[in-house]
Amino acid sequence: MLGLEGMGVALAYIFTILATLLCIVYGWINWNKGDEHETKEIKEELKWEKNDSKLAK
Amino acid sequence: MEISLLMIITVVIYLIATAIFGYIGYKQTTTSSDFLVAGRKQHPVIMALSYGATFISTSAIVGFGGAAATMGMGMLWLTFLNIFVGIFIAFVYFGKRTRKMGHSLDAHTFPELMGRRYESRFIQGASGLLIFLFMPLYAGAVMIGGAVFLQQVFGINYEVALLFFAAITAVYVVFGGMKGVMYTDAFQGAIMFIGMSLLLVFTYVKLGGVIMAHEKLTALAVLVPDAMKAGGHQGWTSMPKFASPMWMSLVTTLVMGVGLGVLAQPQLSVRFMTVKSNKELNRAVIIGGIFILMMTGVAFTAGALTNVYFVEKYKMISLDVTKATPAELKAIEEGIAPAKEEPKKSALAPVKPAVVTAAKQVPGEVAAVKPPAPKAKPDNIIPIYIAKAMPEWFTALFMITLLAAAMSTLSSQFHTMGTALSRDFYEKGLNITSKNTLLLNKVGTGIGIVFAIVVAWLLPKAIEGGSNIIAIGTSLFFGLCAAAFIPMYIGALYSKLVTKTAAIASFLIGSLTSLFWMTFFHTKESAALKICKFIFNKDTLATSPVMATLDPIVVALPVSFLVIIVVSFITKKTEEKHLEKCFEGIKGGN
């Protein structure tokens, strides 16, 4: 495959390119996510989760 | 090679630009926070390029590229891990939490983050000391990589090249701190990207295209020397034979040791604390991924393909070219002395596999037939290839690519070693408070630099033959960091159950196991360190070739993980109040 004799090497070649594509796609999708104001939202969410677990008891 | 005016101009422009970026960093550094974490407000492009340029040193290009020329394209598994683990996992799963926790705990260095997370002065001080003592091995390897290249290109001696690198880098690290380091890193990263992209294109074009080049390399399998075959080599486009000495070195030391060890590299982790929010890290993932592909991906591919070029031009595989004198190569080029007959494996002088060159006692190695044969030096393959195969203007560009690669990694190493000594070991570990912490950090960095230079100067003399020294130094430090820090780091970011005592135990046992295995079993290091020889009068205590080539990380990392889990269950839990502070704004964590 790809002029490479061993499957082990061909897979390394392909996986390397796929890993790069993963980075590109992830960064693209999350380009505008993760601003610092999210911290507040996470805090709120944690509070809700805590309350939920209390209610469940 | 002669020094041309073009080369001198290129280098001078590069150095002036580096000085300008260093100066900007210096002007913007007024507080300890600026010096240590660049004020925590860096742009994602600067952060990603700085991370990548720090990650990829001349070792990765020259040293590991030379290893790829020896062992083949199986080295691309390391590129895969570099991207998947070193960028994706590191940024997404480690980076975000490191940044947030570092901010919540007001940590400025990796050891400080660990120390504050586990409320342990010992962890911070001891981690700082470990970094200060062992990072010079890695820094030394980086300096050697650059120095070897300068030796090849300029024909100057090793000591001069070494001092040249260190002095220029030292100036902007000591004065510019993290900002100086990151700005110059970003500039250097951009140069590296251009240089390596062109190398890939030139190499494939020269050899007839992607598939054609690979096929030509595949066809060279018949030229694998007997000694390398005995070590497990099955051709440059095949993986070495499973569990053979070469497979063990390739998979356990190079691919796993370096590929996984990157997660707990203090000089890289600290970069997560230099950005404002997760948004910057999300964006940096794209740049980081592409950057690393163009660095190690190109170095390992082009490294292996050098064999095709050298066989076509000199009728010699890359390792043999490093044994020929410049005069011999020139004679072949000019057709004065006829090139060797179409090489047959039996006609080639026995070549020791690079992975076992330093480990003289590895079973399976075939002894050289003619004793005075010159030694092969895999570290010289890439420099010779560039000098012989590329146009002059590209040689000049590639020279500054390697200078940039060396300096960007070296600057961060100097910075991390310096802060490990001053902030972590001196201030926290020894509990000595200083009125001027900025000055203290600068002094610490200066001391770290001198120490690293001494090690780099002594290292080639200490390790016999100096062969593959770059790869050894790099993988040794990565392996040690992995065993000492990875379980503690994962525990810090993801688990509320890991206790302070467990973290200390894992750190101590992990690093000691790693050092013990290097000193007495892993022949590549134990033969070079000579401690085993001194005590037991043999290079290794390993009883089988597999044991002798089993990398310390494979032994020490599981031990370190086991210790942290077991000890966590039997020791006092961390106070809930402290954990709340650590995990403030972080989802999850059990």
Interface residues (C-beta under 8 A of the other chain):
Chain A: L2 G3 L4 E5 G6 G8 V9 A12 Y13 F15 T16 I17 A19 T20 L22 C23 I24 Y26 G27 W28 N30 W31 N32 K33 G34 D35 E36 E38 T39 I42 K43 E45 L46
Chain B: G72 M73 G74 L76 W77 T79 F80 I83 F84 I87 F88 V92 K96 K100 V210 I211 M212 A213 H214 E215 L217 T218 A221 Q234 G235 T237 S238 M239 K276 S277 N278 K279 E280 L281 N282 R283 A284 V285 I286 I287 G288 G289 I290 I292 L293 G297 E584 G585 I586 K587
